[in-house]
């Protein structure tokens, strides 16, 4: 891969992975409109590894407390809170893992249609806007029970379709359950750890089986850019949601979806 391809795709992945605008949709649109071929398994793995690293660094204290709480029998209020949060994240991950295995790589690739991406950007952008406007937003992340976690996990399954957005649909579900915008985003980012780790493991296994040559420099540069930009994006989004809410992302999704539909109509 050319260096500027690596930089652009890594930035697109990092910025859109955490914003509620669909990273898979944006990567698909970049490739379609710029005429770039599929970047390959190695680079897919690099992008997943980079965004996973960003979340692990940003939420390292929360993740450490959850891990120790799950492995211990501590009964302090903090231990109980972190243990429940940890088990919730495990439960929330199961539906997406089952659906991902059932879907398979071939079907996932076939869904990367610009038309489908555009429709999903608009439809789920409208859903996000409606839910954000009418949600109570009175709960924090510590109030998320196992039932709530399962419901958010079921919503996450929809994100396997490009254009839906994993962060977007899980934030929408969190808001619908009464979480504040910031806590819905925080839960979404924590949920990304097991899902992205599973995707990275699957990508590594697929890469080893495929025999595809590994472009070491593309992997290192892509992962590093995705990690650094991802850290900045997480920090930006949490502050931005407090000031401006979800409306700018709703408007962006709808505008981008309409623009893609117009471009497809003109090109037809």
Secondary structure, 3 states (H helix, E strand, C coil): CCHHHHHHHHHHHHHHHHCCCCHHHHHHHHHHHHCCCCCCHHHHHHHHHHHHHHHHHHCHHHHHHHHHHHHCCCCCHHHHHHHHHHHHHHHHHHHHHHHHHHHHHHHHHHCCCHHHHHHHHHHHHHHHHHHHHHCCCCECHHHCCHHHHHHHHHHHHHHHCCCCCHHHHHHHHHHHCCECHHHHHHHHHHHHHHHHHHHHHHHHHHHHHHCCCCCHHHHHHHHHHHHHHHHHHHHHHHHHHHHHCCHHHHHHHHHHHHHHHHHHHHHC
